[in-house]
Amino acid sequence: STEEQKPVDTSLEIYKALNSSYVELDSFYSELRTCIDEFEGYFLLVDLNSRKSHAQGILDLQTRVTQSRESLAGSMKEYGVTETNEYYAQYQQIDELYSYLLDGRIILIYRHINFVNRPLSGFLKCQLQSLSCITSSSVFF
């Protein structure tokens, strides 16, 4: 006799993937805040070359955020999430948060570490550390 495979509840799997990415984004923002604080401390204590070597932490974070984003995109494709799917809007919002983190935060701090020879301004530091894009966003919770 052949075993029947139970159909996978893709709605639940999609929700789990989106929720996991959303939680992971919050973790990435925490890591970015730590990188910024460490950079500020290093700036006052060490030379430019040492600060540039510290930029590796930002690059590692960028790699992990990119991998997480690509993993979510792969999951959404695997589960057939398209414009007509009920979860598509939430997926787009989370993907936008990935973009905001990568392009609006990580790249900016990396450039500052490598090309600007001064500490972050108070305003820029506040903007880089802000979680407002996540906490004020009602993605789906």
Short mmCIF file of the C-alpha atoms (twelve columns), coordinates in Angstrom:
data_MODEL
# 
_entry.id   MODEL 
# 
loop_
_atom_site.group_PDB 
_atom_site.id 
_atom_site.type_symbol 
_atom_site.label_atom_id 
_atom_site.label_alt_id 
_atom_site.label_comp_id 
_atom_site.label_asym_id 
_atom_site.label_seq_id 
_atom_site.Cartn_x 
_atom_site.Cartn_y 
_atom_site.Cartn_z 
_atom_site.pdbx_PDB_model_num 
ATOM 1   C CA . SER A 1   0.000  0.000  0.000  1 
ATOM 2   C CA . THR A 2   1.142  3.556  -0.618 1 
ATOM 3   C CA . GLU A 3   1.278  6.168  2.068  1 
ATOM 4   C CA . GLU A 4   -0.801 9.254  1.519  1 
ATOM 5   C CA . GLN A 5   1.005  12.517 2.050  1 
ATOM 6   C CA . LYS A 6   -0.884 15.100 4.020  1 
ATOM 7   C CA . PRO A 7   -1.044 18.442 2.244  1 
ATOM 8   C CA . VAL A 8   1.155  21.082 3.805  1 
ATOM 9   C CA . ASP A 9   -0.728 24.031 5.256  1 
ATOM 10  C CA . THR A 10  1.099  26.652 3.244  1 
ATOM 11  C CA . SER A 11  -0.692 29.500 5.011  1 
ATOM 12  C CA . LEU A 12  0.839  28.407 8.294  1 
ATOM 13  C CA . GLU A 13  4.270  27.935 6.710  1 
ATOM 14  C CA . ILE A 14  4.085  31.360 5.048  1 
ATOM 15  C CA . TYR A 15  3.083  32.959 8.339  1 
ATOM 16  C CA . LYS A 16  5.936  31.208 10.155 1 
ATOM 17  C CA . ALA A 17  8.470  32.382 7.555  1 
ATOM 18  C CA . LEU A 18  7.218  35.967 7.717  1 
ATOM 19  C CA . ASN A 19  7.109  35.976 11.512 1 
ATOM 20  C CA . SER A 20  10.595 34.500 11.762 1 
ATOM 21  C CA . SER A 21  11.992 37.151 9.420  1 
ATOM 22  C CA . TYR A 22  10.269 39.917 11.330 1 
ATOM 23  C CA . VAL A 23  11.784 38.726 14.620 1 
ATOM 24  C CA . GLU A 24  15.174 38.317 12.960 1 
ATOM 25  C CA . LEU A 25  15.020 41.890 11.648 1 
ATOM 26  C CA . ASP A 26  14.621 43.154 15.201 1 
ATOM 27  C CA . SER A 27  17.693 41.149 16.186 1 
ATOM 28  C CA . PHE A 28  19.642 42.616 13.273 1 
ATOM 29  C CA . TYR A 29  18.725 46.130 14.411 1 
ATOM 30  C CA . SER A 30  20.009 45.303 17.899 1 
ATOM 31  C CA . GLU A 31  23.297 44.133 16.404 1 
ATOM 32  C CA . LEU A 32  23.521 47.305 14.338 1 
ATOM 33  C CA . ARG A 33  23.045 49.428 17.468 1 
ATOM 34  C CA . THR A 34  25.891 47.500 19.110 1 
ATOM 35  C CA . CYS A 35  28.125 48.068 16.076 1 
ATOM 36  C CA . ILE A 36  27.365 51.785 16.185 1 
ATOM 37  C CA . ASP A 37  28.122 52.019 19.912 1 
ATOM 38  C CA . GLU A 38  31.372 50.081 19.455 1 
ATOM 39  C CA . PHE A 39  32.371 52.289 16.552 1 
ATOM 40  C CA . GLU A 40  31.817 55.376 18.646 1 
ATOM 41  C CA . GLY A 41  33.993 53.926 21.418 1 
ATOM 42  C CA . TYR A 42  36.730 52.853 19.014 1 
ATOM 43  C CA . PHE A 43  36.706 56.228 17.329 1 
ATOM 44  C CA . LEU A 44  37.776 57.942 20.497 1 
ATOM 45  C CA . LEU A 45  40.445 55.382 21.361 1 
ATOM 46  C CA . VAL A 46  42.164 54.099 18.228 1 
ATOM 47  C CA . ASP A 47  43.469 55.129 14.837 1 
ATOM 48  C CA . LEU A 48  41.678 55.104 11.480 1 
ATOM 49  C CA . ASN A 49  43.076 51.711 10.422 1 
ATOM 50  C CA . SER A 50  41.768 50.081 13.582 1 
ATOM 51  C CA . ARG A 51  38.370 51.650 13.010 1 
ATOM 52  C CA . LYS A 52  38.340 50.371 9.442  1 
ATOM 53  C CA . SER A 53  39.072 46.854 10.643 1 
ATOM 54  C CA . HIS A 54  36.046 47.224 12.914 1 
ATOM 55  C CA . ALA A 55  33.969 47.722 9.766  1 
ATOM 56  C CA . GLN A 56  34.209 43.975 9.198  1 
ATOM 57  C CA . GLY A 57  31.462 43.520 11.789 1 
ATOM 58  C CA . ILE A 58  29.179 45.690 9.685  1 
ATOM 59  C CA . LEU A 59  30.042 43.668 6.568  1 
ATOM 60  C CA . ASP A 60  29.309 40.417 8.395  1 
ATOM 61  C CA . LEU A 61  25.952 41.814 9.490  1 
ATOM 62  C CA . GLN A 62  25.236 42.900 5.922  1 
ATOM 63  C CA . THR A 63  25.950 39.367 4.686  1 
ATOM 64  C CA . ARG A 64  23.639 37.781 7.242  1 
ATOM 65  C CA . VAL A 65  20.826 40.270 6.562  1 
ATOM 66  C CA . THR A 66  21.164 39.645 2.821  1 
ATOM 67  C CA . GLN A 67  21.078 35.876 3.349  1 
ATOM 68  C CA . SER A 68  18.004 36.186 5.557  1 
ATOM 69  C CA . ARG A 69  16.261 38.327 2.939  1 
ATOM 70  C CA . GLU A 70  17.120 35.858 0.184  1 
ATOM 71  C CA . SER A 71  15.919 32.951 2.327  1 
ATOM 72  C CA . LEU A 72  12.564 34.629 2.872  1 
ATOM 73  C CA . ALA A 73  12.260 35.384 -0.851 1 
ATOM 74  C CA . GLY A 74  12.986 31.729 -1.602 1 
ATOM 75  C CA . SER A 75  10.356 30.588 0.882  1 
ATOM 76  C CA . MET A 76  7.766  32.931 -0.585 1 
ATOM 77  C CA . LYS A 77  8.522  31.640 -4.076 1 
ATOM 78  C CA . GLU A 78  8.394  28.029 -2.864 1 
ATOM 79  C CA . TYR A 79  4.976  28.613 -1.273 1 
ATOM 80  C CA . GLY A 80  3.668  30.393 -4.353 1 
ATOM 81  C CA . VAL A 81  3.189  33.807 -2.761 1 
ATOM 82  C CA . THR A 82  2.220  36.203 -5.540 1 
ATOM 83  C CA . GLU A 83  0.308  39.483 -5.729 1 
ATOM 84  C CA . THR A 84  -2.954 37.571 -5.334 1 
ATOM 85  C CA . ASN A 85  -1.934 35.814 -2.111 1 
ATOM 86  C CA . GLU A 86  -3.295 37.104 1.198  1 
ATOM 87  C CA . TYR A 87  0.249  37.318 2.618  1 
ATOM 88  C CA . TYR A 88  1.796  39.208 -0.289 1 
ATOM 89  C CA . ALA A 89  1.367  42.667 1.296  1 
ATOM 90  C CA . GLN A 90  3.022  41.514 4.520  1 
ATOM 91  C CA . TYR A 91  5.868  39.968 2.559  1 
ATOM 92  C CA . GLN A 92  6.371  43.228 0.656  1 
ATOM 93  C CA . GLN A 93  6.444  45.196 3.916  1 
ATOM 94  C CA . ILE A 94  9.028  42.895 5.467  1 
ATOM 95  C CA . ASP A 95  11.116 43.006 2.296  1 
ATOM 96  C CA . GLU A 96  10.959 46.800 2.505  1 
ATOM 97  C CA . LEU A 97  12.279 46.604 6.075  1 
ATOM 98  C CA . TYR A 98  15.180 44.469 4.825  1 
ATOM 99  C CA . SER A 99  15.879 47.081 2.165  1 
ATOM 100 C CA . TYR A 100 15.675 49.875 4.719  1 
ATOM 101 C CA . LEU A 101 18.128 48.075 6.982  1 
ATOM 102 C CA . LEU A 102 20.558 47.209 4.201  1 
ATOM 103 C CA . ASP A 103 20.456 50.376 2.141  1 
ATOM 104 C CA . GLY A 104 19.460 52.942 4.716  1 
ATOM 105 C CA . ARG A 105 21.411 51.801 7.732  1 
ATOM 106 C CA . ILE A 106 24.178 49.281 7.174  1 
ATOM 107 C CA . ILE A 107 25.625 50.899 4.051  1 
ATOM 108 C CA . LEU A 108 25.523 54.330 5.661  1 
ATOM 109 C CA . ILE A 109 27.383 53.277 8.798  1 
ATOM 110 C CA . TYR A 110 29.882 51.248 6.772  1 
ATOM 111 C CA . ARG A 111 30.660 54.270 4.592  1 
ATOM 112 C CA . HIS A 112 30.957 56.459 7.650  1 
ATOM 113 C CA . ILE A 113 33.414 54.078 9.297  1 
ATOM 114 C CA . ASN A 114 35.575 53.856 6.188  1 
ATOM 115 C CA . PHE A 115 35.397 57.272 4.612  1 
ATOM 116 C CA . VAL A 116 34.519 59.886 7.211  1 
ATOM 117 C CA . ASN A 117 37.184 60.778 9.716  1 
ATOM 118 C CA . ARG A 118 34.958 61.858 12.585 1 
ATOM 119 C CA . PRO A 119 32.465 60.291 14.995 1 
ATOM 120 C CA . LEU A 120 28.793 60.093 14.151 1 
ATOM 121 C CA . SER A 121 26.782 63.224 14.802 1 
ATOM 122 C CA . GLY A 122 24.151 62.881 17.492 1 
ATOM 123 C CA . PHE A 123 21.366 63.178 14.918 1 
ATOM 124 C CA . LEU A 124 22.877 60.601 12.558 1 
ATOM 125 C CA . LYS A 125 23.532 58.185 15.409 1 
ATOM 126 C CA . CYS A 126 19.917 58.542 16.564 1 
ATOM 127 C CA . GLN A 127 18.661 57.938 13.020 1 
ATOM 128 C CA . LEU A 128 20.864 54.888 12.511 1 
ATOM 129 C CA . GLN A 129 19.782 53.323 15.785 1 
ATOM 130 C CA . SER A 130 16.117 54.090 15.361 1 
ATOM 131 C CA . LEU A 131 13.705 51.202 15.408 1 
ATOM 132 C CA . SER A 132 10.830 53.430 14.374 1 
ATOM 133 C CA . CYS A 133 10.601 51.799 10.970 1 
ATOM 134 C CA . ILE A 134 9.914  48.472 12.660 1 
ATOM 135 C CA . THR A 135 8.035  49.386 15.799 1 
ATOM 136 C CA . SER A 136 5.691  51.875 14.121 1 
ATOM 137 C CA . SER A 137 5.063  49.522 11.241 1 
ATOM 138 C CA . SER A 138 2.027  47.319 11.661 1 
ATOM 139 C CA . VAL A 139 3.169  44.543 9.393  1 
ATOM 140 C CA . PHE A 140 0.781  41.869 10.581 1 
ATOM 141 C CA . PHE A 141 0.840  41.601 14.333 1 
# 
